[in-house]
Amino acid sequence: MASKVLGIDIGGTGTKGAPVHLKRGELLADRLRIPTPKPATPEAIAEVVGQIARHFDWKGAVGCALPGVVRRGTVYTAANIDHGWVGTNAEKLLRGVLPEKPTVLNDADAAGLAEMRYGAGRRHKRGTLLVLTFGTGIGSALFKDDELVPNTELGHLHFLVDGHGGIAEHYAAARQREEHDLSWEAWAERVQLFLDHVENLLHPETIIIGGGVSKQKRWSQFGHLLKTRAKLLPAELQNNAGIVGAAVAA
């Protein structure tokens, strides 16, 4: 197994990457971030991925995380990227701009892998553990005894709010707090409804909350507002989780 892998995290607004030291879970260079093209078509993003690899003069293994369901290298859904990705064999496509065939996986699954190996999950290997990332949407990574159950996409769950149905991430994602200028308390009420729903479905023993809210200053404003039966922890790898997890997968 390689000790150094290039990790690339494809997002709706930015695509970022860096070489990762797998023994330490650390970036070996400052990450390069390039705005995600609009529209974020497969071909346009492939060019950005190739640009990142060329920037680091990379010759070895590469892992790529993207916002969608990925099975055996093929993309089945597309969240915050162009729907032209649906049905695309991403591993085959990206092989054309990389030194070797990459490993491609869901972005929240990548963040979860990073947290389980190097972050808040490394001390909680037994039982059911759920990683939730709050950003533009809500990503999820589910683990049973340290084994990933891929592509859960719990942010796309439908549930009732005040008698009306809706998609979870359209109600409780971090973007909703920003767009509607919600206080921490008002946003916490939304997140709490989502957490209650997820706990009733899965009954995890540990929940790890990722995204910008996991930063220490923000977590001190927000974490105490949430009440869960599961042990609730902030993520530790924050903005590097997707890059590191993509490298782990590769």
GILINUR-V580204 format. One line per field, one symbol per residue. ss: DSSP state (H for helix, E for strand, L for the rest). A space follows every 50 residues. Layout:
ss=???
This chain:
ss=LLLEEEEEEELLLEEEEEEEELLLLEELLLLEEEELLLLLLHHHHHHHHH HHHHHLLLLLLEEEEELLLEELLEELLLLLLLHHHLLLEHHHHHHLLLLL LLEEEEHHHHHHHHHHHHLHHHHLLLLEEEEEEELLLEEEEEEELLEEEL LLLHHHLEEEELLEEEELHHHHLHHHHHHLLLLHHHHHHHHHHHHHHHHH HHLLLEEEEEEHHHLHHHHHHHHHHLLLLLEEEELLLHHHHHHHHHHHHL
